[in-house]
Structures are given as structure tokens and as C-alpha cells.
Amino acid sequence: MRKYLREIEVSGLILLIIGIVCSFVWGAQFGMWPCGIGLLLLLVIFLYKAFHWKEYERENKQYIMIILLTIAILLFQMITRR
């Protein structure tokens, strides 16, 4: 698992960016799916690194901020597009 962490992380971040752009351009319904999958990938990485907190402490704090920021952007998009 450790050797695939970087690839999963980059895939999750790319899907988050695609989802956010899609939600701005076409609406929250189109951006929800790539963002959701990206968040799930980042959640897998975060959970793995959470069990090894001492080794990945700085990166875990960054993931928490990224996940919270993405959720806030999507919620804002869903509320304003009604």
C-alpha cells in the first residue's frame, strides 16, 4: 500500500479539481460525482496515514484542510444554485 500512496493521492486531487471546475461550469450535480470519488480516495489515504500519525502528521493536517475546503465549496455551490 505504501508504494501506491502517491498515485492514489494525485488521482484524488485531480478528481477534486475536476469536480470543482465542473460544479462551477455546469452545476453541482455534475461536479458532485468526481468530487465524491476524489474525496473517497483522499479519505483512504488519510485513514492509512492516520494509523501512522507520527510519520505523516504534517500531511494529515493538510488533508484535513483540503477535505474541509472542498466540502465547503460544494455545499456553497449546492445552496446558491437552487
MARSE-828413 format. One record per residue (C-alpha): y, z, x. Coordinates in Angstrom, 2 decimals, m for minus. Layout:
residues N
<atom><yy>Y</yy><zz>Z</zz><xx>X</xx></atom>
...
***
This chain:
residues 82
<atom><yy>0.00</yy><zz>0.00</zz><xx>0.00</xx></atom>
<atom><yy>2.38</yy><zz>0.90</zz><xx>2.79</xx></atom>
<atom><yy>2.46</yy><zz>m2.62</zz><xx>4.23</xx></atom>
<atom><yy>3.42</yy><zz>m4.13</zz><xx>0.85</xx></atom>
<atom><yy>6.26</yy><zz>m1.73</zz><xx>0.06</xx></atom>
<atom><yy>8.99</yy><zz>m4.04</zz><xx>1.36</xx></atom>
<atom><yy>7.74</yy><zz>m7.07</zz><xx>m0.58</xx></atom>
<atom><yy>7.49</yy><zz>m5.13</zz><xx>m3.83</xx></atom>
<atom><yy>10.94</yy><zz>m3.65</zz><xx>m3.25</xx></atom>
<atom><yy>12.58</yy><zz>m7.03</zz><xx>m2.63</xx></atom>
<atom><yy>10.82</yy><zz>m8.54</zz><xx>m5.67</xx></atom>
<atom><yy>12.07</yy><zz>m5.69</zz><xx>m7.86</xx></atom>
<atom><yy>15.64</yy><zz>m6.01</zz><xx>m6.61</xx></atom>
<atom><yy>15.65</yy><zz>m9.79</zz><xx>m7.13</xx></atom>
<atom><yy>14.36</yy><zz>m9.36</zz><xx>m10.68</xx></atom>
<atom><yy>17.06</yy><zz>m6.74</zz><xx>m11.34</xx></atom>
<atom><yy>19.77</yy><zz>m9.10</zz><xx>m10.16</xx></atom>
<atom><yy>18.35</yy><zz>m11.98</zz><xx>m12.21</xx></atom>
<atom><yy>18.15</yy><zz>m9.73</zz><xx>m15.28</xx></atom>
<atom><yy>21.73</yy><zz>m8.51</zz><xx>m14.92</xx></atom>
<atom><yy>23.05</yy><zz>m12.05</zz><xx>m14.47</xx></atom>
<atom><yy>21.03</yy><zz>m13.27</zz><xx>m17.47</xx></atom>
<atom><yy>22.35</yy><zz>m10.42</zz><xx>m19.61</xx></atom>
<atom><yy>25.93</yy><zz>m11.32</zz><xx>m18.73</xx></atom>
<atom><yy>25.43</yy><zz>m15.04</zz><xx>m19.31</xx></atom>
<atom><yy>23.01</yy><zz>m15.25</zz><xx>m22.26</xx></atom>
<atom><yy>22.96</yy><zz>m11.73</zz><xx>m23.69</xx></atom>
<atom><yy>20.98</yy><zz>m8.54</zz><xx>m23.32</xx></atom>
<atom><yy>17.82</yy><zz>m9.94</zz><xx>m24.90</xx></atom>
<atom><yy>17.30</yy><zz>m12.47</zz><xx>m22.10</xx></atom>
<atom><yy>18.19</yy><zz>m10.05</zz><xx>m19.32</xx></atom>
<atom><yy>16.05</yy><zz>m7.22</zz><xx>m20.64</xx></atom>
<atom><yy>12.67</yy><zz>m8.62</zz><xx>m19.52</xx></atom>
<atom><yy>13.41</yy><zz>m9.40</zz><xx>m15.86</xx></atom>
<atom><yy>15.31</yy><zz>m6.12</zz><xx>m15.55</xx></atom>
<atom><yy>12.46</yy><zz>m4.20</zz><xx>m17.12</xx></atom>
<atom><yy>9.90</yy><zz>m5.71</zz><xx>m14.77</xx></atom>
<atom><yy>12.20</yy><zz>m5.14</zz><xx>m11.79</xx></atom>
<atom><yy>12.71</yy><zz>m1.52</zz><xx>m12.81</xx></atom>
<atom><yy>8.95</yy><zz>m1.04</zz><xx>m13.13</xx></atom>
<atom><yy>8.41</yy><zz>m2.43</zz><xx>m9.63</xx></atom>
<atom><yy>11.09</yy><zz>m0.13</zz><xx>m8.25</xx></atom>
<atom><yy>9.55</yy><zz>2.76</zz><xx>m10.15</xx></atom>
<atom><yy>6.20</yy><zz>2.11</zz><xx>m8.46</xx></atom>
<atom><yy>7.90</yy><zz>2.13</zz><xx>m5.05</xx></atom>
<atom><yy>9.91</yy><zz>5.22</zz><xx>m5.95</xx></atom>
<atom><yy>6.83</yy><zz>7.11</zz><xx>m7.10</xx></atom>
<atom><yy>4.96</yy><zz>6.25</zz><xx>m3.92</xx></atom>
<atom><yy>7.90</yy><zz>7.34</zz><xx>m1.79</xx></atom>
<atom><yy>8.44</yy><zz>10.47</zz><xx>m3.92</xx></atom>
<atom><yy>4.99</yy><zz>11.70</zz><xx>m2.91</xx></atom>
<atom><yy>6.10</yy><zz>11.18</zz><xx>0.71</xx></atom>
<atom><yy>9.61</yy><zz>12.61</zz><xx>0.19</xx></atom>
<atom><yy>10.24</yy><zz>13.85</zz><xx>3.73</xx></atom>
<atom><yy>9.59</yy><zz>10.43</zz><xx>5.18</xx></atom>
<atom><yy>11.65</yy><zz>8.45</zz><xx>2.61</xx></atom>
<atom><yy>14.33</yy><zz>10.94</zz><xx>1.49</xx></atom>
<atom><yy>17.36</yy><zz>8.69</zz><xx>2.12</xx></atom>
<atom><yy>15.80</yy><zz>5.67</zz><xx>0.43</xx></atom>
<atom><yy>14.75</yy><zz>7.74</zz><xx>m2.60</xx></atom>
<atom><yy>18.34</yy><zz>8.79</zz><xx>m3.20</xx></atom>
<atom><yy>19.41</yy><zz>5.13</zz><xx>m3.07</xx></atom>
<atom><yy>16.69</yy><zz>4.16</zz><xx>m5.57</xx></atom>
<atom><yy>17.83</yy><zz>6.82</zz><xx>m7.99</xx></atom>
<atom><yy>21.36</yy><zz>5.43</zz><xx>m7.88</xx></atom>
<atom><yy>20.19</yy><zz>1.81</zz><xx>m8.27</xx></atom>
<atom><yy>17.96</yy><zz>2.62</zz><xx>m11.23</xx></atom>
<atom><yy>20.67</yy><zz>4.67</zz><xx>m12.99</xx></atom>
<atom><yy>23.31</yy><zz>2.00</zz><xx>m12.39</xx></atom>
<atom><yy>21.06</yy><zz>m0.77</zz><xx>m13.74</xx></atom>
<atom><yy>20.17</yy><zz>1.22</zz><xx>m16.84</xx></atom>
<atom><yy>23.86</yy><zz>1.97</zz><xx>m17.45</xx></atom>
<atom><yy>24.78</yy><zz>m1.74</zz><xx>m17.13</xx></atom>
<atom><yy>22.05</yy><zz>m2.79</zz><xx>m19.56</xx></atom>
<atom><yy>22.98</yy><zz>m0.11</zz><xx>m22.08</xx></atom>
<atom><yy>26.63</yy><zz>m1.16</zz><xx>m21.86</xx></atom>
<atom><yy>25.64</yy><zz>m4.78</zz><xx>m22.44</xx></atom>
<atom><yy>23.50</yy><zz>m3.88</zz><xx>m25.44</xx></atom>
<atom><yy>26.23</yy><zz>m1.75</zz><xx>m27.02</xx></atom>
<atom><yy>29.06</yy><zz>m4.26</zz><xx>m26.55</xx></atom>
<atom><yy>27.09</yy><zz>m7.32</zz><xx>m27.73</xx></atom>
<atom><yy>26.36</yy><zz>m6.01</zz><xx>m31.23</xx></atom>
***
